[in-house]
């Protein structure tokens, strides 16, 4: 059985050395390359086939979420596992929406568990350590396909993109009062009480859609 080839992306040299030491001490695993930035990773991965890309989030040029999204645009089969100190559900969700197969927060796993996580992602599984809070559970956003009108769906996507009512009215060329009426209807249909909950709902829905599109 061939080794699992892991590519390291982290701007911290010491962190990369530590990860390399851990991974290369494991049977069936090898570090096939590394990069200190998102830009460098995109360049080097083009000529460095990897089974798993171990991705940091905070980097000096483009962050790990954007780097993951760009990698996915070039190769939707690439398997990214985020390993980061950032324990933030919104960042976590953003990484998954960008295409990451997993997200692991330092302090919540041992070196052995990281190795297990890499093996899991390499085999097509998904892993989240710690798990996302219930508010971000992608399986809790199922709705009948016709629950929202096309206009309501459009407005919900604009809400999730951070647009306020005035901006939505401008984009859709409708009255702001009409936007408010649509939003009240949306809240009622998806069972939320405010804008933040609506954003969480839409993020969960987008993640669910992505998973259905990229089933192993």
C-alpha positions as a printed NumPy array, in Angstrom:
array([[  0.   ,   0.   ,   0.   ],
       [  1.43 ,   3.395,  -0.974],
       [  2.153,   6.108,   1.545],
       [ -0.269,   8.941,   2.22 ],
       [  1.384,  12.048,   0.755],
       [  0.864,  15.129,   2.922],
       [  1.616,  18.703,   1.854],
       [  2.13 ,  21.201,   4.711],
       [  0.935,  24.821,   4.479],
       [  1.87 ,  26.993,   7.477],
       [  3.736,  30.286,   7.728],
       [  5.407,  29.165,  10.979],
       [  8.674,  27.348,  10.254],
       [  8.785,  25.742,  13.701],
       [  5.221,  24.456,  13.307],
       [  6.073,  22.932,   9.919],
       [  9.167,  21.244,  11.332],
       [  7.156,  19.839,  14.209],
       [  4.437,  18.546,  11.906],
       [  7.006,  17.012,   9.566],
       [  8.684,  15.222,  12.494],
       [  5.376,  13.802,  13.722],
       [  4.16 ,  12.686,  10.316],
       [  7.42 ,  11.195,   9.071],
       [  7.665,   9.053,  12.204],
       [  4.456,   7.301,  11.135],
       [  4.42 ,   4.239,   8.923],
       [  2.582,   4.774,   5.659],
       [  2.856,   8.553,   5.696],
       [  5.232,  11.015,   4.06 ],
       [  5.544,  14.784,   3.761],
       [  5.84 ,  15.419,   0.03 ],
       [  6.236,  19.2  ,   0.237],
       [  5.546,  22.354,   2.189],
       [  4.789,  26.049,   1.751],
       [  4.958,  29.089,   4.017],
       [  2.072,  30.979,   2.411],
       [ -1.106,  30.469,   0.444],
       [  0.439,  31.865,  -2.707],
       [  3.44 ,  29.55 ,  -2.449],
       [  1.142,  26.592,  -1.782],
       [ -0.883,  27.258,  -4.939],
       [  2.29 ,  27.393,  -7.016],
       [  3.972,  24.329,  -5.527],
       [  0.915,  22.083,  -5.353],
       [  0.452,  22.397,  -9.109],
       [  3.563,  20.206,  -9.5  ],
       [  3.359,  18.254,  -6.249],
       [  0.541,  15.661,  -6.219],
       [ -0.704,  15.183,  -2.654],
       [ -3.292,  13.049,  -0.915],
       [ -3.943,  15.547,   1.883],
       [ -3.096,  19.227,   2.211],
       [ -2.673,  20.178,   5.884],
       [ -3.701,  23.833,   5.898],
       [ -3.199,  26.663,   8.381],
       [ -5.688,  29.577,   8.442],
       [ -3.659,  32.669,   9.36 ],
       [ -1.035,  33.442,   6.746],
       [  0.583,  36.688,   5.564],
       [ -0.825,  36.856,   2.045],
       [ -4.021,  34.898,   1.422],
       [ -5.516,  32.961,   4.304],
       [ -6.221,  29.246,   4.466],
       [ -9.893,  29.625,   3.564],
       [ -9.128,  31.518,   0.352],
       [ -6.252,  29.165,  -0.468],
       [ -8.561,  26.17 ,  -0.023],
       [-11.211,  27.732,  -2.262],
       [ -8.62 ,  28.431,  -4.956],
       [ -7.27 ,  24.877,  -4.751],
       [-10.804,  23.531,  -5.147],
       [-11.363,  25.686,  -8.224],
       [ -8.402,  23.975,  -9.872],
       [ -9.03 ,  20.465,  -8.545],
       [-12.332,  19.629,  -6.832],
       [-10.886,  16.292,  -5.671],
       [ -8.143,  17.821,  -3.526],
       [ -8.535,  16.92 ,   0.156],
       [ -7.765,  19.716,   2.593],
       [ -7.572,  19.289,   6.354],
       [ -7.318,  22.546,   8.296],
       [ -5.129,  22.513,  11.424],
       [ -5.298,  25.852,  13.237],
       [ -5.399,  27.653,  16.57 ],
       [ -8.589,  29.463,  15.503],
       [-11.561,  28.016,  17.363],
       [-14.264,  30.098,  15.702],
       [-17.422,  28.436,  14.314],
       [-17.828,  31.021,  11.552],
       [-14.233,  30.538,  10.33 ],
       [-14.687,  26.786,  10.723],
       [-17.849,  26.885,   8.587],
       [-16.162,  29.145,   6.026],
       [-13.332,  26.634,   5.615],
       [-15.807,  23.801,   5.052],
       [-17.76 ,  25.892,   2.562],
       [-14.49 ,  26.606,   0.746],
       [-14.072,  22.856,   0.333],
       [-12.039,  21.629,   3.335],
       [-12.781,  18.038,   4.325],
       [-11.995,  18.679,   7.961],
       [-11.088,  21.247,  10.588],
       [ -8.988,  20.546,  13.687],
       [ -8.179,  23.091,  16.405],
       [ -4.842,  22.842,  18.207],
       [ -5.365,  22.073,  21.874],
       [ -8.269,  19.74 ,  21.092],
       [ -6.251,  16.863,  19.661],
       [ -3.067,  14.892,  20.25 ],
       [ -0.398,  14.226,  17.603],
       [ -1.811,  10.722,  17.268],
       [ -5.299,  12.096,  16.697],
       [ -3.962,  14.458,  14.027],
       [ -2.439,  11.487,  12.223],
       [ -5.763,   9.649,  12.505],
       [ -7.503,  12.738,  11.127],
       [ -5.189,  12.842,   8.114],
       [ -5.811,   9.158,   7.449],
       [ -9.561,   9.704,   7.731],
       [ -9.551,  12.61 ,   5.279],
       [ -7.286,  10.687,   2.886],
       [ -9.853,   7.862,   2.852],
       [-12.695,  10.257,   2.053],
       [-14.098,  10.844,   5.529],
       [-14.813,  14.204,   7.148],
       [-13.574,  15.276,  10.567],
       [-14.241,  18.259,  12.834],
       [-12.401,  18.682,  16.147],
       [-14.098,  20.084,  18.102],
       [-17.47 ,  19.514,  16.385],
       [-19.399,  22.544,  15.135],
       [-22.014,  23.879,  17.58 ],
       [-25.596,  22.774,  16.961],
       [-26.426,  26.167,  15.423],
       [-24.117,  25.236,  12.535],
       [-25.347,  21.659,  12.053],
       [-25.758,  21.256,   8.292],
       [-28.375,  18.553,   8.776],
       [-30.727,  20.887,  10.654],
       [-31.539,  23.143,   7.686],
       [-33.59 ,  20.82 ,   5.487],
       [-36.576,  22.512,   3.855],
       [-38.898,  21.506,   1.023],
       [-37.465,  22.801,  -2.25 ],
       [-40.466,  25.085,  -2.695],
       [-40.546,  26.417,   0.896],
       [-39.069,  29.736,  -0.216],
       [-40.006,  31.62 ,  -3.347],
       [-37.213,  32.39 ,  -5.803],
       [-37.231,  36.008,  -4.609],
       [-37.018,  34.967,  -0.95 ],
       [-34.177,  32.599,  -1.727],
       [-32.361,  35.418,  -3.516],
       [-32.837,  37.733,  -0.533],
       [-31.671,  35.076,   1.945],
       [-28.471,  34.61 ,  -0.051],
       [-27.884,  38.373,  -0.01 ],
       [-28.461,  38.442,   3.751],
       [-25.885,  35.671,   4.17 ],
       [-23.475,  37.727,   2.052],
       [-23.751,  40.55 ,   4.602],
       [-26.02 ,  42.936,   2.663],
       [-28.361,  45.17 ,   4.683],
       [-31.967,  45.909,   3.661],
       [-31.094,  49.06 ,   1.751],
       [-28.36 ,  47.324,  -0.212],
       [-30.669,  44.41 ,  -1.001],
       [-33.33 ,  46.821,  -2.245],
       [-30.754,  48.507,  -4.485],
       [-29.42 ,  45.234,  -5.883],
       [-32.886,  43.858,  -6.617],
       [-34.36 ,  47.233,  -7.635],
       [-37.29 ,  46.975,  -5.26 ],
       [-38.572,  49.07 ,  -2.365],
       [-36.91 ,  48.656,   1.033],
       [-40.359,  48.044,   2.545],
       [-40.81 ,  45.138,   0.139],
       [-37.486,  43.704,   1.293],
       [-38.669,  43.867,   4.911],
       [-41.889,  42.055,   4.018],
       [-39.926,  39.307,   2.265],
       [-37.571,  38.972,   5.232],
       [-40.471,  38.557,   7.656],
       [-41.813,  35.786,   5.431],
       [-38.372,  34.145,   5.251],
       [-37.983,  34.185,   9.039],
       [-41.377,  32.548,   9.456],
       [-40.705,  29.829,   6.87 ],
       [-37.233,  28.815,   8.082],
       [-38.045,  29.188,  11.765],
       [-35.605,  31.893,  12.835],
       [-36.06 ,  35.05 ,  14.881],
       [-33.374,  37.408,  13.575],
       [-30.791,  38.156,  10.908],
       [-27.927,  36.306,  12.626],
       [-29.979,  33.121,  12.854],
       [-30.933,  33.512,   9.193],
       [-27.238,  33.796,   8.269],
       [-26.441,  30.646,  10.26 ],
       [-29.296,  28.846,   8.498],
       [-28.008,  29.836,   5.073],
       [-24.442,  28.828,   5.908],
       [-25.694,  25.409,   7.012],
       [-27.712,  25.091,   3.826],
       [-24.749,  26.021,   1.628],
       [-22.589,  23.466,   3.429],
       [-25.266,  20.806,   2.948],
       [-25.455,  21.638,  -0.765],
       [-21.669,  21.449,  -1.118],
       [-21.546,  18.064,   0.561],
       [-24.253,  16.718,  -1.73 ],
       [-22.374,  18.01 ,  -4.776],
       [-19.062,  16.426,  -3.714],
       [-20.033,  13.095,  -2.267],
       [-17.038,  10.744,  -2.27 ]])
